[in-house]
Amino acid sequence: MAALDSLSLFTGLGLSEHKARETLKNTALSAQLREAATQAQQTLGSTIDKATGTLLYGLASRLRDPRRLSFLVSYVANKKIHTELQLSAALEYVRSHPLDPINTQDFEQECGVGVMVTPEQIEEAVEAAINRHRPQLLEERYRFNMGLLMGEARAVLKWADGKMIKHEVDMQVLHLLGPKTENDLEKKPKVSKARPEEKDRRTAKDVVENGEAAGQTLSLMEQLRGEALKFHKPGENYKTPGYVTTPHTMDLLKQHLEITGGQVRTRFPPEPNGILHIGHAKAINFNFGYAKANNGICFLRFDDTNPEKEEAKFFTAICDMVAWLGYTPYKVTYASDYFDQLYAWAVELIHRGQAYVCHQTGEELKGHNSLPSPWRDRPIEESLLLFEAMRKGKFAEGEATLRMKLVMEDGKMDPVAYRVKYTPHHRTGDTWCIYPTYDYTHCLCDSIEHITHSLCTKEFQARRSSYFWLCNALDVYCPVQWEYGRLNLHYAIVSKRKILQLVAAGAVRDWDDPRLFTLTALRRRGFPPEAINNFCARVGVTVAQTTMEPHLLEACVRDVLNDTAPRAMAVLEPLQVIITNFPAAKSLDIQVPNFPADETKGFHQVPFGPIVFIERTDFKEEPEPGYKRLAWGQPVGLRHTGYVIELQHVVKGPSGCVESLEVTCRRADAGEKPKAFIHWVSQPLTCEIRLYERLFQHKNPEDPAEVPGGFLSDLNPLVFNRTVTLKEDPGKV
């Protein structure tokens, strides 16, 4: 009974029945939402309208301090906080002010309480922005970046509704420029790239600040050319700052050049223990892109030195993703290809007095600045015998390791080179029971493959000394390690271990769940690979770690789809509209461009009849100021038809819900131009549209200061797809 009461309460807030039932599954959320709704009803003394209900849901789902619930509900119920922007500011304020009492005056100022932005103010702000850019706007017309106008107006009116600003910009630009012409619909011509000597040219040193990409003028290939990055030339490794030379360095570099012919060589070295994610996309583009930009080659090398965590499906998926992003490896190699050589070098390292067998436990090896191992100075012959015993399986796992004699930049002493693992390897089977570590394997595999530029993320900077030390200790060719910043996204988790926890908890279906940011998930969601590569180019080759907003990736997706995906009109929440004076005895065939911005790409026909369906949000009986779509006394155009409809009668059901509209129509050129043109469907087909929300509610779900309960407590409870969609043309969405 209580569940039915809560279901009724939640649907009364404006939630769909499905969304309300999903909310009830989350005990904490449903309890907080129930309390918020009850308090709001007591404050109002009446039912809660949908706008207030939406804010209450957002408040209940995002508030982490229940002590502040009553305080915030009173502001929402009394409509002192009445926009999503104000609610976000309020939640941020209480999060950053956990102590009592709250300074209400400061709170209200920070949240825009009492600030009323009138349509006249929006009109004036947009007009001022347009006047500032009028000459350029008149010259470029609809190719002008309209986002600049909206941004300037928003900067003046912080609490203005973004949709109202956009509508005002659209109307004033239309008034200034008139309708789009054929020239406006032509593709914007490409601007020739600036030459390197020009002062305003971007270089690889450009950085990303506050999660927003700086203005990008260079393609990824241009950013990765040798002269842009100022990397060393092949064979000139010794010119790199910090590179360690020995008496053998120049001879080894000479041999290296004889083998490579001076060709740039890179490698992409993933561990095959999980699916690649958006951060790996940057690594793929950097490694393969740098080789391609400099007429070189790139290896795909699997770092398969930990058989416990490696699975065949990950090898396949990694190869697929590299190919999907448009890159072809020069050669696919494996660290296990070199196990015999790596073992022989380990024996040589012991012979040279640079490695020893140690019996300290894993716990004793943890941490930095630890005491030297008591076995550090054991005789060489003894270490050789013990290492051979490790190879023959005479030690249990954790009972012995081979350690290298060096201290790394971060203070870590004598990193492990080999450890015992009795797990069959996917390629070598039971041949080996000892496996090399990353610190030992990576630089030596780079040396074997004569890599010129070992490109890795910045957390490996602490291993640069061991990289140079090991190659020089064995007197083998030593590549150069270069570090770049990792690419991360807000509202995302890319840790393989934590994604496995999400799968185990049932929060996502698998590695390719479209709410994740693994590459297989992005592909399944429909993101074009070109968009991901463009995103990596937009981020740029930065040294600093970069955390981007997801909407910047989505913007790159839209840019690609604008040129490649045919359009179709679709209605998600249909409202029936009956045209009482339809101008024909039967349905008309309307020519709709496949690409509205480029009509040269063809058209498709859609039926236009006396009954059409529009979005329910495109009609309001009592519109707020600035509302531009269908309302009493406010006609709208039906996109592509050449007709304008005007409201005559609203048909409501027994519950008072609007069931249909009766309208009349006229030719668009037979009267005043409407304020808006809306999409519609007629004789629709039903299809499924999946609308994905963010998986997490906070920007940094792994940050305990932001999400004290851990990332699994931060899951977004919103519904992720619905099947009530109507569309007008099969195969076009």
C-alpha positions in Angstrom: 0.0 0.0 0.0 2.8 2.3 0.9 4.5 1.6 -2.5 1.3 2.5 -4.3 1.0 5.8 -2.3 4.6 6.6 -3.1 4.0 5.8 -6.8 1.0 8.1 -6.9 3.0 10.8 -5.1 5.9 10.5 -7.5 3.8 10.6 -10.7 2.1 13.6 -9.2 5.4 15.3 -9.3 5.5 14.8 -13.1 7.6 11.6 -13.2 6.5 9.0 -15.7 5.1 5.8 -14.2 8.2 3.9 -15.4 10.6 6.5 -13.9 8.6 6.6 -10.7 8.9 2.8 -10.4 12.7 3.0 -11.1 13.0 5.6 -8.3 11.2 3.3 -5.9 13.9 0.7 -6.4 16.4 3.1 -4.9 15.5 3.2 -1.2 17.6 6.2 -0.2 16.4 8.3 -3.1 12.7 7.4 -2.8 12.8 8.2 1.0 14.4 11.6 0.3 12.1 12.4 -2.6 9.0 11.4 -0.5 10.1 13.7 2.3 10.8 16.5 -0.1 7.4 16.1 -1.8 5.6 15.9 1.6 7.2 19.1 2.9 6.5 20.9 -0.4 2.8 20.0 -0.3 2.6 21.2 3.3 4.2 24.5 2.3 2.0 25.0 -0.8 -1.2 23.6 0.7 -2.0 22.3 -2.8 -0.7 20.0 -5.6 2.8 20.4 -7.0 3.2 21.6 -10.6 5.5 19.7 -12.9 8.2 22.4 -13.0 8.4 22.3 -9.2 8.3 18.5 -9.2 11.2 18.3 -11.6 13.3 20.5 -9.3 12.3 18.5 -6.2 13.4 15.3 -8.0 16.7 17.0 -8.9 17.2 18.2 -5.4 16.4 14.7 -3.8 18.7 12.9 -6.2 21.7 15.2 -5.9 21.6 16.4 -2.3 24.2 14.5 -0.1 23.4 16.3 3.2 19.9 15.5 4.3 20.1 18.1 7.0 19.7 20.7 4.3 16.6 19.1 2.7 14.0 21.2 4.5 15.9 24.4 3.9 16.2 23.9 0.2 12.6 22.5 -0.3 11.2 25.7 1.2 13.0 27.7 -1.5 11.9 25.4 -4.3 8.3 25.2 -3.1 8.0 29.0 -2.7 9.6 29.4 -6.2 12.5 31.4 -4.8 14.5 28.8 -6.6 12.7 28.1 -9.8 15.4 27.1 -12.4 17.9 24.3 -12.8 20.7 26.8 -12.8 19.6 28.2 -9.4 19.2 24.7 -8.0 22.7 23.7 -9.1 24.1 26.9 -7.4 22.1 26.1 -4.2 23.4 22.5 -4.0 27.0 23.7 -4.6 26.6 26.3 -1.9 25.3 23.9 0.8 28.0 21.4 -0.2 30.8 24.0 0.3 29.2 25.4 3.5 28.6 22.4 5.7 28.6 24.2 9.1 25.5 25.8 10.7 24.1 28.3 10.5 23.7 29.1 6.8 24.0 32.8 6.0 20.7 33.2 4.1 21.6 36.5 2.7 24.9 35.2 1.2 23.1 32.0 0.1 20.4 33.9 -1.7 22.9 36.2 -3.4 24.9 33.2 -4.7 21.8 31.5 -6.0 20.1 34.4 -7.7 17.1 34.4 -5.4 14.9 37.3 -6.2 16.7 38.1 -9.4 14.1 38.4 -12.2 15.3 38.5 -15.8 12.7 40.0 -18.0 12.2 39.3 -21.7 13.1 43.0 -22.2 16.5 42.5 -20.5 17.2 39.5 -22.6 16.2 41.4 -25.7 18.5 44.3 -24.8 21.5 42.0 -24.0 21.1 40.1 -27.2 20.7 43.4 -29.2 23.9 44.8 -27.6 25.8 41.6 -28.5 24.6 41.7 -32.1 25.6 45.4 -32.4 29.1 44.6 -31.2 29.5 42.0 -34.0 27.2 43.6 -36.6 29.8 44.1 -39.3 31.2 40.5 -39.1 27.6 39.2 -38.7 26.5 40.9 -41.9 29.6 39.7 -43.7 29.5 36.0 -42.6 25.7 35.8 -42.2 24.6 32.4 -40.9 28.2 31.1 -40.9 28.9 33.4 -38.0 29.3 31.6 -34.6 26.0 32.4 -33.0 27.3 30.8 -29.8 29.4 33.9 -29.3 26.2 36.0 -29.1 24.5 33.7 -26.7 27.7 33.6 -24.5 28.0 37.4 -24.3 24.3 37.8 -23.4 24.6 35.0 -20.8 27.6 36.7 -19.3 25.5 39.9 -18.7 22.4 38.0 -17.4 23.8 35.1 -15.3 20.4 33.9 -14.2 18.6 34.1 -17.6 17.1 31.0 -19.1 19.4 29.7 -21.8 16.6 28.7 -24.1 15.0 32.1 -23.9 18.4 33.7 -24.9 18.7 31.3 -27.8 15.2 32.0 -29.0 15.9 35.8 -28.8 19.2 35.4 -30.7 17.5 33.4 -33.4 14.7 36.0 -33.8 17.0 39.0 -33.9 19.4 37.4 -36.3 16.5 36.4 -38.5 15.2 40.0 -38.4 18.7 41.4 -39.3 19.6 38.9 -42.0 16.3 37.6 -43.3 15.7 33.9 -44.2 18.7 31.7 -45.2 19.6 31.8 -48.8 21.2 29.1 -50.9 24.6 30.6 -50.3 24.0 30.4 -46.5 23.4 26.7 -46.9 26.6 26.0 -48.7 29.5 24.5 -46.7 31.8 27.0 -45.1 35.0 27.0 -47.1 38.1 25.7 -45.4 40.5 28.3 -44.1 44.1 27.6 -45.1 46.3 26.8 -42.1 48.7 29.4 -40.9 52.4 28.9 -41.5 54.7 27.9 -38.6 56.4 31.3 -38.7 53.2 33.2 -38.0 52.9 34.4 -34.4 49.4 33.2 -33.8 50.1 29.6 -34.7 49.2 27.1 -32.1 51.9 24.7 -31.0 52.0 21.5 -29.0 52.5 23.7 -25.8 49.0 24.9 -25.9 47.2 23.7 -22.8 43.6 23.0 -21.6 42.2 25.0 -18.7 39.1 24.5 -16.6 38.0 21.5 -18.7 37.5 23.6 -21.9 39.7 23.3 -24.9 41.6 26.3 -26.1 40.9 27.5 -29.6 42.2 24.9 -32.0 43.7 25.8 -35.3 46.0 22.8 -36.0 45.0 19.3 -37.1 46.4 16.4 -35.1 48.9 15.6 -37.8 50.2 19.2 -37.7 50.5 19.1 -33.9 52.5 15.9 -34.1 55.0 16.8 -36.7 58.5 16.8 -35.4 59.1 20.5 -35.7 55.9 21.3 -33.7 56.8 19.0 -30.8 60.5 19.6 -30.9 61.2 16.0 -30.2 64.7 14.6 -31.0 65.5 13.3 -34.4 66.1 9.6 -34.8 69.6 8.8 -33.8 70.0 12.1 -31.8 68.7 10.6 -28.6 71.6 12.1 -26.7 70.4 15.6 -27.4 67.3 15.1 -25.2 67.5 16.7 -21.7 68.1 14.1 -19.1 69.2 11.4 -21.5 72.0 9.3 -19.9 75.0 8.5 -22.1 77.7 5.9 -21.6 80.9 5.2 -23.5 78.9 2.8 -25.7 76.0 5.2 -26.5 77.3 6.6 -29.8 78.2 3.2 -31.3 74.7 1.9 -30.3 73.0 4.8 -31.9 75.0 4.3 -35.1 73.9 0.6 -35.2 70.3 1.7 -34.5 70.4 4.1 -37.5 71.7 1.3 -39.7 68.8 -0.9 -38.7 66.0 1.7 -38.9 67.4 3.9 -41.7 66.6 7.0 -39.6 62.8 6.1 -39.5 60.6 7.3 -36.7 59.3 4.3 -34.7 56.7 4.4 -32.0 54.6 1.7 -30.2 51.2 1.5 -28.5 51.7 -1.0 -25.6 48.3 -1.8 -23.9 47.9 -4.4 -21.2 45.3 -7.0 -22.5 43.4 -7.0 -19.2 40.5 -4.8 -20.1 38.8 -2.7 -22.7 40.3 0.5 -24.0 38.7 3.7 -22.9 38.6 7.4 -24.0 42.1 8.0 -22.4 43.5 5.2 -24.6 42.1 7.0 -27.6 44.5 9.9 -27.0 47.4 7.4 -26.6 46.5 5.6 -29.8 46.2 8.9 -31.7 49.5 10.2 -30.2 51.5 7.0 -30.9 50.1 6.1 -34.3 49.6 9.8 -35.2 53.2 10.8 -34.4 54.6 8.0 -36.5 52.2 8.8 -39.4 52.9 12.5 -39.3 56.6 11.9 -39.5 56.6 9.1 -42.1 57.3 6.5 -39.5 55.9 3.2 -38.3 54.0 2.2 -35.1 53.9 -1.2 -33.4 50.9 -2.5 -31.5 52.7 -4.4 -28.7 50.7 -6.2 -26.0 52.3 -6.0 -22.6 51.2 -9.6 -21.7 53.4 -10.2 -18.6 50.6 -10.8 -16.1 48.7 -14.0 -17.2 46.3 -13.8 -14.2 44.4 -10.9 -15.6 44.7 -11.4 -19.4 41.9 -12.8 -21.6 41.6 -13.5 -25.3 38.6 -11.2 -25.7 40.7 -8.2 -24.6 43.3 -8.9 -27.3 40.6 -9.0 -29.9 38.8 -6.0 -28.7 42.0 -3.9 -28.5 42.9 -4.8 -32.1 39.4 -3.9 -33.2 39.5 -0.5 -31.5 42.8 0.4 -33.0 41.4 -0.5 -36.5 38.1 1.3 -35.7 40.0 4.5 -35.0 41.5 4.2 -38.5 45.1 3.0 -37.7 47.0 -0.1 -39.0 49.9 -1.3 -36.9 53.2 -1.8 -38.7 53.3 -5.1 -36.8 51.5 -6.7 -33.9 53.9 -7.9 -31.2 53.8 -9.2 -27.7 56.1 -8.9 -24.7 56.0 -12.7 -24.6 57.7 -12.8 -28.0 60.8 -11.7 -26.2 60.6 -13.9 -23.0 63.8 -15.8 -23.9 65.8 -12.7 -24.6 64.5 -10.9 -21.5 65.4 -13.9 -19.3 68.9 -14.0 -20.8 69.3 -10.3 -20.1 68.2 -10.8 -16.5 70.9 -13.4 -16.1 73.4 -11.0 -17.6 72.2 -8.3 -15.2 73.0 -10.6 -12.2 76.4 -11.4 -13.7 77.1 -7.6 -13.8 76.2 -7.3 -10.2 73.2 -5.1 -11.0 70.4 -7.5 -9.8 69.9 -10.0 -7.0 67.3 -12.5 -5.7 65.4 -11.2 -2.7 63.0 -12.9 -0.3 61.2 -9.9 1.2 57.4 -10.2 1.1 55.1 -8.0 -1.0 54.1 -6.1 2.1 57.7 -5.4 2.9 58.3 -4.1 -0.7 55.5 -1.6 -0.5 56.1 2.1 0.0 59.0 4.5 -0.7 62.3 5.1 1.1 62.3 1.6 2.5 65.4 0.1 4.1 67.7 -1.9 1.7 67.0 -5.5 1.4 69.1 -7.8 3.6 69.8 -9.9 0.5 71.0 -6.9 -1.6 74.7 -7.8 -1.4 74.4 -11.6 -1.7 77.1 -13.2 -3.9 76.5 -13.1 -7.7 76.8 -16.9 -8.0 74.2 -17.4 -5.3 71.7 -15.1 -7.0 72.3 -16.9 -10.3 71.6 -20.3 -8.7 68.5 -19.0 -7.0 67.2 -17.3 -10.1 67.5 -20.6 -12.0 65.6 -22.2 -9.1 62.9 -19.6 -9.6 62.8 -20.5 -13.3 62.5 -24.3 -12.4 59.5 -23.7 -10.0 61.4 -24.4 -6.8 59.9 -21.3 -5.0 56.3 -20.6 -4.1 54.6 -17.4 -5.3 55.8 -14.5 -3.3 58.8 -16.4 -1.9 61.4 -14.9 -4.1 61.8 -12.1 -6.6 64.6 -10.7 -8.8 65.3 -7.0 -8.0 67.4 -4.4 -9.8 69.9 -2.3 -7.9 68.7 1.3 -8.4 66.8 4.0 -6.7 64.0 5.7 -8.8 63.1 9.4 -8.8 60.2 8.8 -6.4 62.4 7.2 -3.8 61.4 3.6 -4.6 64.4 1.4 -4.1 65.3 -1.7 -6.2 62.2 -2.3 -8.3 61.2 -5.9 -9.0 62.3 -7.4 -12.3 60.8 -10.9 -12.1 58.3 -12.6 -9.8 56.9 -16.2 -9.5 53.4 -16.9 -10.9 52.0 -20.4 -11.4 49.4 -19.3 -14.0 49.5 -20.7 -17.5 50.1 -18.0 -20.1 47.8 -17.5 -23.1 50.6 -17.8 -25.6 53.5 -19.7 -23.8 51.4 -22.1 -21.7 53.3 -23.6 -18.8 56.8 -22.9 -20.3 57.3 -20.1 -17.7 56.5 -19.8 -14.1 58.4 -16.5 -13.7 57.2 -13.4 -15.4 59.0 -10.0 -15.9 57.5 -6.8 -14.6 56.6 -3.6 -16.5 59.7 -1.8 -15.0 61.9 -4.5 -16.5 60.1 -5.4 -19.7 59.0 -2.1 -21.2 62.3 -0.4 -22.0 63.9 -3.6 -23.1 61.1 -4.4 -25.6 61.4 -0.8 -26.8 65.1 -1.4 -27.3 64.5 -4.7 -29.2 62.0 -3.0 -31.6 64.4 0.0 -32.0 61.6 2.4 -30.9 62.8 6.0 -31.4 60.2 7.8 -29.2 58.6 5.9 -26.3 55.5 8.0 -25.7 53.7 7.4 -22.3 51.5 9.2 -19.9 53.0 11.4 -17.2 52.6 9.0 -14.3 55.5 7.0 -15.9 57.8 10.0 -15.5 59.0 8.5 -12.2 60.2 5.5 -14.2 62.3 7.4 -16.6 65.5 6.9 -14.6 64.9 3.1 -14.4 64.2 3.1 -18.2 67.6 4.7 -19.0 69.4 2.8 -16.2 68.4 -0.7 -17.4 69.3 -0.2 -21.0 72.6 1.3 -20.1 73.3 -1.4 -17.5 73.0 -4.0 -20.2 74.8 -1.9 -22.9 71.8 -2.1 -25.3 70.3 0.6 -27.5 68.4 3.1 -25.3 65.3 4.9 -26.7 64.0 8.2 -25.3 60.9 8.2 -23.1 58.6 11.2 -23.6 55.6 11.9 -21.3 52.3 13.6 -22.1 49.2 14.4 -20.0 46.5 11.8 -19.5 43.0 12.5 -20.9 40.1 12.1 -18.4 36.4 13.0 -18.5 34.2 14.4 -15.8 31.2 12.2 -14.8 33.2 9.1 -15.8 35.1 6.2 -14.5 37.7 4.4 -16.7 39.5 2.2 -14.1 39.3 -1.4 -15.3 38.9 -2.6 -11.7 36.0 -0.2 -11.0 34.2 -0.9 -14.3 34.3 -4.6 -13.2 32.7 -3.5 -9.9 29.9 -1.7 -11.9 29.3 -4.8 -14.0 29.2 -7.0 -10.9 26.8 -4.6 -9.2 24.5 -4.7 -12.2 24.8 -0.9 -12.7 26.0 -1.5 -16.3 25.5 -4.4 -18.6 29.1 -5.0 -19.6 32.2 -3.2 -20.8 30.2 -1.9 -23.8 27.3 -0.4 -21.9 26.7 2.9 -23.7 26.8 4.9 -20.5 30.5 4.1 -20.1 33.4 5.8 -21.8 35.1 2.7 -23.0 35.7 2.7 -26.8 33.5 -0.3 -27.3 30.7 1.5 -25.4 31.1 4.7 -27.5 31.0 2.7 -30.7 27.9 0.9 -29.6 26.3 4.3 -28.7 26.9 5.4 -32.3 29.9 7.8 -31.8 31.8 7.9 -35.1 35.5 7.2 -34.8 36.3 10.4 -36.6 34.6 12.3 -33.8 36.8 10.7 -31.2 40.0 11.4 -33.2 38.8 15.0 -33.6 38.2 15.3 -29.9 41.8 14.1 -29.2 43.0 16.7 -31.7 40.9 19.4 -30.0 42.4 18.5 -26.6 45.8 18.8 -28.1 49.2 17.3 -27.2 49.4 18.6 -23.6 51.9 17.9 -20.9 49.4 18.6 -18.1 46.7 16.1 -17.2 43.4 17.1 -18.9 39.9 16.5 -17.5 37.3 17.5 -20.1 33.6 17.9 -20.0 31.6 15.2 -21.8 29.7 17.8 -23.8 32.9 18.7 -25.6 33.2 15.1 -26.9 29.5 15.3 -27.8 30.1 18.5 -29.8 32.8 16.7 -31.8 30.2 13.9 -32.5 27.6 16.4 -33.7 30.2 18.0 -36.0 30.7 14.7 -37.8 27.1 13.6 -37.8 26.1 17.0 -39.2 27.9 16.0 -42.4 27.2 12.3 -42.4 23.9 11.4 -40.8 20.6 12.1 -42.8 18.0 13.9 -40.8 14.5 12.9 -40.0 11.8 14.5 -37.8 10.9 12.6 -34.7 8.5 13.2 -31.8 9.3 11.8 -28.4 6.2 13.0 -26.4 3.5 13.3 -29.1 0.5 15.6 -28.9 -2.2 15.2 -31.6 -3.0 18.3 -33.7 -6.0 18.3 -36.0 -5.9 20.8 -38.9 -9.6 21.7 -39.4 -9.1 23.5 -42.7 -6.4 21.2 -44.3 -5.8 22.6 -47.8 -6.2 19.3 -49.7 -8.6 16.4 -50.0 -5.8 13.9 -49.1 -2.3 14.0 -47.7 0.4 16.0 -49.4 3.9 14.7 -50.1 6.5 17.1 -48.6 10.1 17.3 -49.9 12.4 17.3 -46.8 16.1 17.8 -47.2 18.3 14.9 -46.0 20.7 17.5 -44.7 19.1 20.9 -44.0 22.4 22.7 -44.3 23.3 21.1 -47.7 20.3 20.5 -49.9 22.6 19.2 -52.7 22.7 15.9 -50.7 19.1 15.1 -51.7 15.6 15.0 -50.3 13.1 12.4 -49.0 9.3 12.6 -49.1 7.2 12.6 -46.0 3.3 12.6 -45.8 1.6 15.8 -44.5 -2.0 15.2 -43.6 -4.8 16.8 -41.6 -3.6 15.1 -38.4 -0.1 15.7 -37.3 1.8 15.1 -34.0 4.0 17.7 -32.3 6.1 17.6 -29.2 4.0 18.2 -26.1 6.5 20.8 -25.0 5.9 22.8 -28.2 2.5 23.8 -26.9 1.5 25.7 -23.7 -1.8 27.1 -22.6 -0.2 29.5 -20.3 3.3 30.3 -21.7 6.0 32.0 -19.6 7.5 35.2 -21.0 9.7 34.6 -24.0 8.0 31.3 -25.0 8.0 31.3 -28.8 6.1 28.1 -29.8 2.4 27.3 -30.1 0.1 29.1 -27.6 -3.2 31.1 -27.7 -2.7 34.0 -30.1 0.8 32.8 -31.1 1.0 30.7 -34.3 3.9 28.6 -35.3 5.2 27.2 -38.6 5.4 23.5 -39.4 9.0 22.9 -40.6 9.4 22.3 -44.4 5.6 22.5 -45.2 5.3 26.2 -45.9 2.3 26.3 -43.6 1.6 28.1 -40.3 -0.9 26.7 -37.8 -2.9 28.7 -35.2 -4.7 27.4 -32.2 -8.5 27.3 -32.2 -9.5 24.7 -29.6 -7.9 22.6 -26.8 -9.4 19.1 -26.2 -9.0 17.8 -22.7 -9.8 14.5 -21.1 -11.7 13.8 -17.9 -8.6 14.3 -15.8 -8.0 17.7 -17.4 -5.0 16.6 -19.4 -4.6 18.0 -22.9 -5.4 15.2 -25.4 -5.4 17.0 -28.7 -5.5 20.5 -30.3 -7.6 21.8 -33.1 -5.9 24.4 -35.3 -6.3 26.2 -38.6 -3.5 26.6 -41.1 -2.5 29.2 -43.7 0.4 29.6 -46.1 3.5 30.9 -44.4 3.8 33.8 -46.9 0.2 34.9 -46.5 0.8 36.7 -43.2 3.2 37.7 -40.5 6.2 35.4 -40.1 5.8 33.2 -37.0 8.2 33.4 -34.1 9.2 29.7 -34.4 9.1 26.7 -36.7 8.6 23.3 -35.1 9.0 19.7 -36.2 6.2 17.3 -36.6 5.2 13.9 -37.9 2.1 12.6 -39.8 1.2 9.0 -40.4 4.1 8.1 -38.0 5.9 4.8 -37.4 6.8 3.7 -33.9 10.5 3.2 -33.2 12.7 2.9 -30.1 14.9 5.9 -29.1 17.4 5.3 -26.3 18.1 8.5 -24.4 21.2 8.1 -22.2 21.7 10.1 -19.1 25.1 10.4 -17.3 26.0 7.3 -15.3 27.1 9.4 -12.4 25.6 12.5 -10.7 28.9 14.3 -9.7 31.8 15.5 -11.8 34.3 13.4 -9.9 32.6 10.3 -8.6 35.9 8.9 -7.3 36.6 11.9 -5.2 35.7 11.1 -1.5 35.3 14.8 -0.8 32.6 15.0 -3.5 31.1 11.5 -3.1 31.8 10.3 0.5 29.9 7.1 -0.1 32.1 6.0 -3.0 31.4 5.9 -6.7 28.8 3.1 -6.5 26.6 5.4 -4.3 26.7 8.1 -7.0 24.8 6.3 -9.7 22.2 8.3 -11.6 18.8 6.9 -11.0 17.2 8.4 -14.1 15.6 6.2 -16.7 17.9 5.6 -19.7 15.6 4.7 -22.6 12.0 4.8 -23.6 10.0 3.4 -26.4 7.2 5.9 -27.0 8.8 7.6 -29.9 7.2 8.4 -33.2 9.0 9.2 -36.4 8.0 10.0 -39.9 10.5 8.1 -42.2 11.9 4.6 -41.6 15.6 4.1 -41.8 16.5 7.8 -41.5 17.0 8.4 -37.7 
